[in-house]
Each structure stands twice: as structure tokens, then as C-alpha cells.
Amino acid sequence: MPTDAAPLDPYALDRPGLRGFVADLGEPAYRADQISGWLVRGVDDPHEMTDLPAPLRSRLADRFAASRPELVAHTVADDGHTHKLLLRFPDGEAIETVLMLYPRRATVCISTQAGCAMGCPFCATGQAGFRRQLTAGEVVRQVLVADAALRTGAIAEARQAGADGAGTGAVVLPDDAPDHVTNVVYMGMGEPLANLPATLASVRWLNDPDGFRLSARGITVSTVGLVPGIERLAELRLPVTLAVSLHAATDELRDDLVPVNRTHPLAEVEAAMRDFRRVTNRRVSIEWCLIGEVNDDDVQADRLAAIARRQRAHVNVIPMNPTPGVRWKEPTPQRCRAFVERVRRGGAEITMRDTRGRDADAACGQLLASYTLGGGSRLPAAIGAAERVDGARR
């Protein structure tokens, strides 16, 4: 076998791809099942695949790329129920992954891009800018890092950036938490449907009934409203949960809060949501980041309720996380309750979600923003959009 063959990430191979790779090596087909068994358990070092013959392990080591991410920061919040991981890949790019533990459920929130190009002014990830797409293997590896932590009961040594030393210790899992990942949400850094090849490939890898075996109904893919991507999900009839981040119920406000709305306005997004529900028979959820004195008024609540009724969608409201560099604020508890109650009176199903991890920079976007911004300086790309929205409301 030539030693100058291009290195590859084994997690970027689906089941047919792995079988073809093994066949090209001149190995029997069952070797693919053996290798897959190790990969599902998070073992990507061929030298640790002890049921393979030594010569094959050496050949695989020559081909498999060094793509395992390094854990550079680990924060624990919510009495051990939330674990935020800052992972750095060999090229230096860092992304966030969050493990959230609930009764009988372990959910991993994963990233699909290093940064984000959507430009939503209230989002620290978007204002830090887009750097590159993640590969399917890099998306899958985030789930496996969390799954391994659950199965072993321990997290590897975590070094806090900017600290003098490193902290090491076992994870004390809540008594009612499962010992494996049960749910995956594509709601971390980046827009999943702007990296559709990696999103689809990773969904299929995780859903493989002969591999990781994660139920498609345990997978949620979020989007700010990229209509072509929603249409593609419907075309493939993937029975995942689709979560659409609206954040505004009028085109005027949404143009500023979610700039892609200028390309795909609300009417177009609603049509795509209806088609997805019709084809997959899966209810779509609406995500709403509630921003104090921006999208928490009665007009937005009434229009949101109308959209949710038309779509037969469930609304998830999450108060905005205070984030370095973004000057908007979370709404008051009184305003949160009033908004939720008004949407509910408008005939929509709505839930106020708890915000995980605030006490350890573990809420979405906070950990990377804290490391990147350090002293809390503003994210430059947020300034213009924030001023436009504030001006429009005056």
C-alpha cells in the first residue's frame, strides 16, 4: 500500500465508505465491522484496535489522520448537570460542545462550523466571524467525546485558558442521568444547513442502526431559516426534529435580528416548515431568543402565536444570555412571564427553557467569547446591526 496516500479521518466514512476502504486494502469485509465497532466507542488509534492483526493496525495508522480534538477548557455548571467543552482541532480551530444531563436523558449540543456567517447581532458566535466549515468527522467526534465521558464516568484533564494550572477530576454524574448519549441537538456554533454535507453525513453516521444507533427522533437540527436546506431535509425524508430560530415575527425586525431573512423572508420560511411537516410527519419547533426591549413586546408575542398556530408548532423561549461584546440584555423575569403567557393565550404551545451553564460561562457562546474577548470588548460586527435595531425601535 502506498505510504503517500492522502490521510483521512475515519469518522468521515459512512458504512459503505468504510467497507470500500477496507476492500481497497485487500482485507475481508468483516474488518470494516471490527473497525466500526472501535470507532463507535471513540477509539480512533489503530494501535488500540486489539482484535485487528498487527500489520493491518500499522497500515491503518499510516492512513488515519490525526484529527482527534484536544480538550482545552472544561467548565461545569448547574450542580454537575451541564458540562461545557472547548475543543481545539489540530489546525488550531476551537469549537464549543455542551453536554446537558436530565432525568433519563443526556443531550449533546454540537457545532457544525468554526464561527458562523449568519451575522445575527445578538449572537457572540456570529459576531466573532466565520472561519471554516467542520468536517463530518469533526461533528461526529464531539458526540463521541461526550459519550465516552458518560460511559467511563470521567472527563479528561481540562486546562482553563488563561489559568496558571490545570484541573483534573472525575465527573460526578447525577443519579438519574444515563450512561450514554441519548439526544443530539445541532444548536452549537454555526448554521447546520449552511454546512449541509457535513450535517447530513453526521446525522446518518449517528443514526446508523449497525453503528452508533441514535434514534432519528433523538436528533434535532436547527436553522435560522435557510429554506434550501429545509427543503433538502424534507426531500430526504429524514425524520429528525427541525427547529427554526425565528427570534422575530415580523420581517422588519427579523431583517435586522436574523439577516438571512432578507433572502428568505418569513412567508418563505413558513412554507418550507409546512412542507417539512407534511412530508416527514414531524412537528417543527420554533426557537425564540427573548431579548429585553427588542422582541419581548406584545406585538411580537401576538404575531408569534399566530405563526405557531398556523404551523402547529411548539415554541421554545430562551432568555438571552449575557455575553461579552453584545450590549443587549436579557428580559426581566416579569417580562418573560408576560410574554409566555400572552403567546399561550394566543393559542400556541410554548415552553420557557432553562438557560444552562451561566455560572460557569457554559451558556451558548459564552465560553468561546470569554476566551476570545478576554477583557469584554465589544464584538465589532455587532455594533452596526445593534444600532440599526435600536434606532428602529425608537
N, C-alpha and C positions, 0 to 999 in steps of 0.2 A: 504494500500500500504506500503511495507517495506521501512523504512526510511534509511536503509543502502544500498539501491540500488546505483549503480555507478552513479556519477554525469555525465551529458552530456551537450555538447554545442548545443543548439537548432539550430544553424546555420550549424551544421554538418549534419542535417537531410534534405534529399530531401523530395519532396511532399509525395511519398509513405511511406518514413520512418516516417514522422510526423503523417500520418494517422494511421500507425501501433502503434506508441507510444500512441496516443490518445485512440485507441481501447484497448490497454493493460491497460489503466487507467479505462476502463469501461465507457468512455464518448462517446456521439454521434459523428458521423463523422464530423458534421458541426463545431465542436470545433477546428478541425485542420485548417479549413479555417479562423476562427477567430484568432487563434494564428499566423498563417502565415501572416495575414494582419498586425499584430503588428510588427512581425519580419522584414517584408519588409520596414517598416517605421523606423527601427533601434531601436525599443523598445524590449529589452530582459528581462526586470524586470517584472516578472509575476504580481507583485503588481500594476503595471501601466496598466495592461490589463483590463480595467474597464468594458468591456462587458462580462467578464467571472465571474461566481459565485465565491464568496469569498473562499469557501472550495477548489475549483479547483486551484485558484491562490496560495493558501498556499501549495498545493501538488506540483505544478509546481516549486515553489520557493525552495522546498526541493530537487528537481531533477536537476534543471538547474545549471550548473557550473558557477562560477564567472570568465568568460572569456573575459569580456569587456576590451579592451586595455586602458591604461592611456596615455593621450597626454602629453608628457614630453618636447617637443620642437615644436615650430611653427615658421617658417620663411616665410616672404612674399617678393616676388621679382617681377620684370617686371611690376611695377605700378599696383600691385594687381592682375595680371593675373596668377601668379604662387604661389601656397601655398604648402610648404613642411612640412610634419608632421612626427615627430619622435614618434612612438607609442611603448609603453612598455607593454608586456603582463604580467599576474600575476606571471609567473615564472621568470620574470626579463629580458627576451629577448627583445631586441629592434629592430624594423624594420622601414624602410622608406616607406612612401606613398606620392605621389605627385598629387596635383590637378592642372590641367592646363586649363585655360579658353581661349576660342577662340570665334569668332563670331558664335553664334548658336550651339556651341559645348563645352561640359565640359568633359574633359578626365581625368581619374584617372589612374595613373601608380602604379601598385601594386606589392608587393613582394610575393614570394612563399616559401622562405627559410630564416632562420636566418643565414646570411652569405652565402657562396657559395663554392662548392668544385671543380669548374671547373679550378681554378688556372690561369686565364688569367692575365698576369703580369701587364697590364695597368689598371686593374680594382681594385679600392680600396676595394670593397665588397669582391671580391675573395681573395685578399691578407690578409684580416682580418680573413679568415678561415671559415669553415663550423661549425655551432653549432647544428642546428636541423632543421627538416622539419616543416613547418607550417601546421596546420590542414586546412581542407576545410573551417571550420568556421572562422578561423583566416584570411584566404584570403578574404572571403566574407565581414567580418567586416570592412576591410579597405575601401571597396567601400561604405559601409553604413555610415561610419564616414564622408566621403566627401559628400555623397548625403544629409545627414542631415544638413551639414553646408550650402549647397546651398539652401535647402528648407527653412531653418529658417533664412538665411541671416546673421548668426553669427557663429563664431568659439569659442569653449570653451576656458577657460583660459589656456594660454600656458606659461610654465615655461622654460626659456632658461637655459640649464645645464651650470653650472659654473657662472651664473649671480647672483647678490645679491637679485634680486627681481623678480616678475612675471609681465608679461604684459597681460592686458585684453582689449578686444575691439571688436567691431563689424567689420565684413568683409565688405568692400565696394566693391560690385561686379560691374564689368564693365556693362554698359547699355545693351550691346548686348549678354551678357552671359546667358545661360539657367538657370533655377532654379532647375535643376536636372542633374544627371549624364547621359550622352548620349553615352560615349565610355569608354571602359576599355582596357588598354594595360598591358599585363603580361610582363613587362620590368623592374621591380624594382629589388630588391635584390634576388639573387638565380636564378637557372635554372629551369624554369617551367616544362620541360619534365623530369627532374630528381626527380620531386615530382608529377608524373603523376596522382596518385589517387586524390590528393587534387586539382590539376589543373582542371581535368575533372569534379569533383564534383562541384567545384565552378562555372565553366562555365555553367553547367546545372542549378544550382541554380539561377544564374543571368539571364539566358535565359528563365526561366520558364514562359510560357505565362500567367499563373494564379498567378504569383508572382511578381518578380522584373521587368519582361518583357523587358529586354535589348535585342535588336536585336543581333543575332549571327554575323551579318556583322559589328556590332559596337564593336566586341571583337577581339583583336589581341593577339596571343600567340607567344612569341619569343623563340628562341632556338639558342644555339651556334652550333647546328648540331648533336643532339642526334638522330640518324637515327631510332632506335626502337620506340621512342616516335613519330616521324613524321609519321612513318608507322601506328602507332596506331590511330593517329588523322585521317589519311586517311581511315582506316578500319571503323571507327565510322562515317565517312562522316559528320563530324561537319563542317558547312560552316563558320568557323571563318577565319580570316586572319592569315596566317602563315608568320612570319618574321624570316628570317635566318640571324644570325650575322656572316658574313664571316670574315671581317677585314683583310683578306689576300686572294689573288687569286692564290697563288702557295702553294703546300704542304710544301715546305721547310720553308717558312716564317710562314705559318699558324701553323705548328707543335709547334713553339715557342710562337706565339701570342695566339693561342687557342689550348691548349694541347690535348683536346679531338680529335683533328684532327689525332692524331697518331692511334686512334682506328677507327675513321670514317673519312677517307680522303675525299678530295673534290669530287672525282668521285662518291663515295657512297652517299655523301650528295646531289649532283646534281640529282642522280637517285631518291632519296626519294622525292626531291622537285618536279620533273616531275610527279611522281605518285600522289602526293597530288593534284597538279593542275588538273590532268586528272580526278581524282575521284570526287573532290569537285567542279570543275569548278571555283575555286577561285585562282586569281593570287597571287603568292608568292612575297613578297618583300625581298630585300636584305639590311641588315643594315651594315654600314661600319663606324667604328670609325676611323677618319683620324688622324694619329699620325705623328707629324713632323719628317721628315727624317727617317721614319720607313716604312710606307706603302703608302706614298703620291707621289711616283715616277711614271714616265711614264710607266714603265713595268707593275706595278700593275694596273694602270689605264686601259691599253690595255687589260690585261687578265680579269679584272673585266667586262669590256664592253662585251667581248666575252661570259662570263658566263651569263650575264644578257640577251644578245640576245638569247642564247640557251634556257633559262628558260622563256623568255618573261616576265621577272621580272622588277619591278621598284626598283631603287636603292635609298636608303636614306643615305646621308652622314652627319655625325655629327662630327665636330672637337672635339678632345679630351678635356675633362675638366681638368684644372689644379687641382690636387688632392694631399693633404698631403701624403707623403710617396711614391709617384710614381714620378720618376725624368724625365720621358719623357714629352714632351711638345706638345702643340697644334701647327699645322702648321701655317705659316703666311697667312694672307688674300690673298696674291698674289698666294701662292701655292694652297690654297683651290680653288680659281677660276680656276687656270690652270688644276687642277685635274678633277674638274667637267666638264670643257669644253672638255677635252680630252676624258673622258668617253662618253660624249654626242656625240662627233664627231665619236666615235666608234660604234654608232648606238643604244645606250641604253638610256632609260628614267631615268633621275636622278634628285634628288632634294637635295639641301643643306638645311638641317633643322636648325632652330634657336636653340641655346642652352639656355634653360630656367634656370633662377634662379641663375646665377653665383654671382650676387651681394648680395646674402643672404645665401650662402652655400646650395643652393637649387638644384643645378645640381646633376645628378645621382651620388650617392656615396659620395658626399661631406659632407653632414650634419653628417652622422654617423662617417665618417672618422675624421672630425674635433673634434667631441666629444670623439672619442676613442683615437686619436693620440695626441690631445692636442697641444703639442709643435711642431708638424710637423715632428716627427721622422719617418724614413722610415719603410714601412711595410716589415718585414724580408723575407716573402715568395716571394716578388717581386724581390729581389736582384739578385738571380741566373738566373732567366729567362731573366731579363733585360740585364744582362751582356752577356748571350748567343746570344740574338738578336743583340746587339750592335757589338759583336765580329764577327758575321756572315756577317754584313754589311760592315765591314772594309776591 
